Structure formats: structure tokens, C-alpha cells
Amino acid sequence: MRVTRKIRKIRKKQRGGDMIIGKCQCDKSCTNSVIKGETFCSVHKDKCAIKGALSSWEPKYEPEKYNGDKAIQHSHNCFAYAMNVRDIEKIKSCREKNDCHFHVPGKIKGHPEFSGKMGKTCGDVVGRTMADIPNGYLTDFQTKCDPGFSKVGIVVDKENDLHYYRQDNNGWWSHKPGARKVTNKDALGAPIYRPDLASRNYPSEYEGDSGLNYSSFCSYMCVPRDKPIQIAGRRKSKKIIAHQSSV
């Protein structure tokens, strides 16, 4: 996503509900302005004491594994990426049949499609995610996940969409916006240190943006990394084993 200087200036003036725009990603209590194009303010740039502890099971940040092949890029969304999976059947279906529908949280456990009338609430999305991953559990930014687990972050645009982030083994975070490419940058183009404080507002009036504002941060969650996770797609009636991305 191309973010110009003009767009950044306008975005800083916008209000996005409980959305935090251009905020230092070190500490929730920090009110200092973020350094232009950076993650932290001048006070915390070289000395952020708040750390997102690593379990040593975090996946590597390897965007080329999802960005290098259109069939993978177009058939895997934020949910699949956050769970560090690549679905071989999905890739084949997208490449050969142009059927590139995404994986949907809760689908494998029989949850119905999301209701346009009800929107996408944190409670619903978190509940669906935990149903798909029953041994996963909620956590916070600083707490280390148990061995064999690592963190993901869940956010929603209550009217329109849901989104996931994952923590990589460098301690920073990345995500995959729909069929777009994997990135480690937030809506302002800053590297993501913690999703709950990153900018998540993408106004539609700007070139390349989706019009989505993920104003609600739902939770951090520890998910298993020592075995494959099962997830399902929108138009699938049977379970699909989504293989680890190292496959």
C-alpha cells in the first residue's frame, strides 16, 4: 500500500472511534507524538521497556512464501496467515479453478456465515477463533506463550470486517490484508511493534485503501505452532487440514 506524506498528514486529523492513529507503540499511557514514519516517539525510540515476550515458537517473517505465488496470495487471508498455514487444496483450487475463497473463523466447527445485520463483534470473532483452536487461549501483549505456542492479535471493524496479526520471531508483528501481500507495516506505513497501538484505519478516499477501520482491538491469543491447525473455507463442507507454511 502506498502511503504519501499528504495522506499521512490528513489521516492524523481523522477520528476513528477508539482507533489510535500515529500513537507511540511502546506504552498505552504515552501521549507523545510518534516520530514521522516510525513506530515510537522520541522518548521510547531506543528504550521501550515494554516487551512482547517470545516463546521461541514464533514463525519467521518470510513474506515471499505468500507473496511470490498469486494462487497462494489470492487464496490465503489474514486468518490463514496468522495461523501460519498454507492450504494445499486451496492453492490448487485457486490456480486450476479460479476458486480462491478465503478461510473463515468458526467454519470448521459449523458456525454460520457472519450476519450482515449483526456485523462482526469481538465476542463473536474471538469465540469462533477459540472454537477452531480449542487449545488456544487468550493472553496479553507482554506475557510469554507456553512452549509450542505463539501470539496472534484479533481486531474488528464492527460493521464490516475482522482481521488478524501474528508475532514473528524477530519480536515484531506482520499481517496479510485479504488477498493483498503480507506486510509488517500498519496503516501509516510504520513497522508494527504491538497491534493494539498500531494504526488500523484505511480510509477509502485514499488510493489503494480498503475503507476499513479496525477500531476495536479484541484480544491477544496464544495459538499452537507445534502441529498443524485445521481451518475451513467459505465454500467447503468438509474439514481441510491447513499445512504449516514451512511445507
C-alpha positions as CSV (number, residue, x, y, z in Angstrom):
1,M,0.0,0.0,0.0
2,R,1.4,3.4,-1.0
3,V,1.1,6.0,1.7
4,T,2.1,9.5,0.7
5,R,3.1,12.3,3.0
6,K,-0.2,14.1,2.3
7,I,-2.2,11.1,3.2
8,R,-0.4,10.7,6.5
9,K,-1.0,14.3,7.4
10,I,-4.7,14.0,6.7
11,R,-5.1,10.7,8.5
12,K,-3.6,12.2,11.7
13,K,-6.5,14.6,11.8
14,Q,-9.1,11.9,11.5
15,R,-11.1,10.4,14.3
16,G,-11.7,6.7,14.2
17,G,-13.8,5.8,17.3
18,D,-11.4,4.1,19.7
19,M,-8.8,3.9,16.9
20,I,-5.3,5.1,17.8
21,I,-3.6,6.9,14.9
22,G,0.0,7.9,15.0
23,K,0.5,6.8,18.6
24,C,3.7,5.6,20.1
25,Q,3.5,1.8,20.2
26,C,5.6,1.3,23.3
27,D,3.2,2.2,26.1
28,K,-0.6,2.9,26.2
29,S,0.0,5.7,28.6
30,C,2.4,7.5,26.3
31,T,0.9,10.7,24.8
32,N,4.0,11.8,22.8
33,S,3.7,12.2,19.1
34,V,5.2,9.4,17.1
35,I,8.3,10.1,15.1
36,K,7.3,10.6,11.4
37,G,7.3,7.2,9.7
38,E,8.4,5.4,12.8
39,T,6.9,3.2,15.5
40,F,7.9,5.0,18.6
41,C,8.1,8.6,19.9
42,S,11.5,10.2,20.6
43,V,11.4,9.1,24.3
44,H,10.8,5.4,23.5
45,K,12.7,5.0,20.2
46,D,15.7,3.4,21.8
47,K,14.4,2.4,25.2
48,C,11.0,0.8,25.2
49,A,10.8,-1.2,28.4
50,I,7.6,-2.9,27.5
51,K,8.4,-6.1,25.6
52,G,6.2,-8.7,23.9
53,A,7.9,-11.8,25.3
54,L,8.8,-14.5,22.8
55,S,8.2,-18.2,23.4
56,S,10.8,-19.2,20.7
57,W,7.9,-20.8,18.7
58,E,7.2,-17.7,16.7
59,P,7.2,-18.2,12.9
60,K,9.8,-16.4,10.7
61,Y,8.8,-13.3,8.8
62,E,9.0,-14.7,5.3
63,P,6.5,-12.7,3.2
64,E,7.8,-14.3,0.0
65,K,6.1,-17.5,1.0
66,Y,2.7,-15.9,0.5
67,N,3.6,-13.1,-1.9
68,G,5.5,-14.9,-4.5
69,D,2.7,-17.0,-6.0
70,K,-0.6,-15.4,-7.0
71,A,-2.5,-18.6,-6.2
72,I,-1.3,-18.5,-2.6
73,Q,-1.6,-14.8,-2.3
74,H,-5.2,-14.8,-3.5
75,S,-6.4,-17.8,-1.6
76,H,-5.0,-17.0,1.8
77,N,-6.2,-14.2,4.0
78,C,-5.2,-12.7,7.4
79,F,-6.7,-15.7,9.3
80,A,-4.7,-18.3,7.4
81,Y,-1.5,-16.2,7.6
82,A,-1.8,-15.5,11.3
83,M,-2.2,-19.3,11.9
84,N,1.0,-19.8,9.8
85,V,-0.7,-22.2,7.4
86,R,-0.7,-22.8,3.7
87,D,-3.6,-24.9,2.4
88,I,-2.5,-27.1,-0.4
89,E,-6.1,-27.8,-1.6
90,K,-6.9,-24.1,-1.6
91,I,-3.9,-23.2,-3.6
92,K,-4.7,-25.9,-6.2
93,S,-8.4,-24.8,-6.4
94,C,-7.4,-21.2,-6.8
95,R,-4.8,-22.0,-9.5
96,E,-6.8,-24.5,-11.5
97,K,-10.5,-23.5,-10.9
98,N,-10.1,-19.8,-10.0
99,D,-11.9,-20.7,-6.8
100,C,-9.9,-18.5,-4.3
101,H,-12.4,-18.2,-1.4
102,F,-10.8,-17.5,2.0
103,H,-10.7,-19.5,5.2
104,V,-13.3,-18.2,7.7
105,P,-13.0,-18.5,11.5
106,G,-15.6,-20.8,13.0
107,K,-16.4,-22.5,9.7
108,I,-14.8,-25.8,10.6
109,K,-16.9,-26.0,13.8
110,G,-20.2,-25.4,11.9
111,H,-20.7,-21.7,12.7
112,P,-22.9,-20.0,10.2
113,E,-21.8,-17.2,7.9
114,F,-21.3,-13.9,9.5
115,S,-24.5,-11.9,9.5
116,G,-24.5,-8.5,7.8
117,K,-27.2,-7.3,10.2
118,M,-25.2,-8.3,13.3
119,G,-21.8,-7.2,11.9
120,K,-18.6,-8.6,13.3
121,T,-18.2,-8.2,17.1
122,C,-15.1,-9.0,19.2
123,G,-17.1,-11.6,21.2
124,D,-18.2,-13.4,18.0
125,V,-14.9,-13.4,16.3
126,V,-12.9,-14.4,19.4
127,G,-15.4,-17.2,20.1
128,R,-15.2,-18.5,16.6
129,T,-11.4,-18.5,16.7
130,M,-11.3,-20.3,20.0
131,A,-13.8,-22.9,18.7
132,D,-11.5,-23.6,15.7
133,I,-8.5,-23.7,18.0
134,P,-9.8,-25.2,21.3
135,N,-6.3,-25.5,22.9
136,G,-5.6,-21.8,22.1
137,Y,-6.0,-19.3,25.0
138,L,-6.3,-15.5,25.5
139,T,-3.3,-13.6,26.7
140,D,-1.8,-10.1,26.7
141,F,1.0,-8.4,24.9
142,Q,3.7,-8.9,27.5
143,T,3.0,-12.4,28.7
144,K,5.1,-15.2,27.1
145,C,3.1,-18.0,25.5
146,D,3.6,-21.6,26.7
147,P,6.1,-23.7,24.8
148,G,4.7,-24.8,21.4
149,F,2.5,-21.6,21.2
150,S,2.9,-18.0,19.9
151,K,0.8,-14.9,19.8
152,V,-1.8,-13.6,17.3
153,G,-3.8,-10.4,17.6
154,I,-7.5,-10.0,16.7
155,V,-9.2,-6.8,15.7
156,V,-12.5,-5.9,14.0
157,D,-14.3,-3.2,12.0
158,K,-17.6,-3.8,13.8
159,E,-19.7,-3.1,10.7
160,N,-17.6,-4.7,8.0
161,D,-14.6,-7.0,8.7
162,L,-12.3,-8.8,11.0
163,H,-8.5,-9.0,10.9
164,Y,-5.6,-10.9,12.4
165,Y,-1.9,-10.2,13.1
166,R,0.8,-12.5,14.2
167,Q,4.0,-12.1,16.1
168,D,7.1,-13.2,14.3
169,N,10.4,-14.5,15.7
170,N,12.0,-11.1,15.5
171,G,9.5,-9.8,18.1
172,W,7.7,-7.6,15.6
173,W,4.3,-8.2,14.0
174,S,3.0,-8.8,10.5
175,H,-0.3,-9.4,8.7
176,K,-1.9,-10.2,5.4
177,P,-4.7,-7.8,4.3
178,G,-7.1,-10.1,2.4
179,A,-5.7,-11.1,-1.0
180,R,-3.0,-8.4,-0.7
181,K,0.6,-9.1,0.1
182,V,2.0,-9.9,3.5
183,T,3.4,-6.8,5.2
184,N,4.9,-5.8,8.6
185,K,3.6,-2.2,8.3
186,D,0.5,-0.6,9.8
187,A,-2.0,1.8,8.1
188,L,0.5,4.7,8.4
189,G,3.4,2.6,7.0
190,A,5.1,2.2,10.4
191,P,6.6,-1.2,11.5
192,I,4.2,-2.9,13.9
193,Y,5.5,-3.4,17.4
194,R,2.1,-4.1,19.0
195,P,-1.1,-4.3,17.1
196,D,-3.3,-2.8,19.9
197,L,-1.4,0.5,19.5
198,A,-0.7,0.4,15.7
199,S,-2.7,2.4,13.2
200,R,-5.5,0.3,11.7
201,N,-7.6,2.9,9.8
202,Y,-7.7,2.6,6.0
203,P,-10.0,5.3,4.6
204,S,-11.5,4.5,1.2
205,E,-11.0,8.0,-0.2
206,Y,-7.2,7.4,-0.4
207,E,-5.6,5.5,-3.3
208,G,-5.1,1.8,-2.5
209,D,-7.0,1.8,0.7
210,S,-9.9,-0.5,1.6
211,G,-12.2,1.8,3.5
212,L,-11.9,-0.4,6.6
213,N,-11.3,0.9,10.1
214,Y,-10.4,-1.8,12.6
215,S,-11.1,0.4,15.5
216,S,-11.7,-2.3,18.1
217,F,-8.8,-4.4,19.4
218,C,-10.3,-7.6,20.7
219,S,-7.5,-9.7,22.2
220,Y,-4.2,-11.3,22.0
221,M,-4.3,-15.1,21.8
222,C,-1.7,-17.9,22.0
223,V,-2.1,-20.5,19.3
224,P,-0.3,-23.7,18.7
225,R,2.8,-23.8,16.5
226,D,4.0,-27.4,17.1
227,K,1.3,-29.0,15.0
228,P,-1.0,-28.2,12.0
229,I,-4.1,-26.2,12.6
230,Q,-7.4,-27.2,11.0
231,I,-9.4,-24.4,9.3
232,A,-12.1,-24.3,6.7
233,G,-13.0,-22.2,3.7
234,R,-16.3,-20.4,2.9
235,R,-17.5,-22.9,0.3
236,K,-16.1,-26.1,1.8
237,S,-18.3,-28.6,3.6
238,K,-15.6,-30.8,4.8
239,K,-12.6,-30.2,7.0
240,I,-9.4,-29.0,5.5
241,I,-6.0,-29.5,7.1
242,A,-4.1,-26.3,6.6
243,H,-0.4,-27.3,6.4
244,Q,2.3,-25.4,8.2
245,S,3.8,-22.7,6.0
246,S,7.1,-24.4,6.1
247,V,5.6,-27.1,3.8
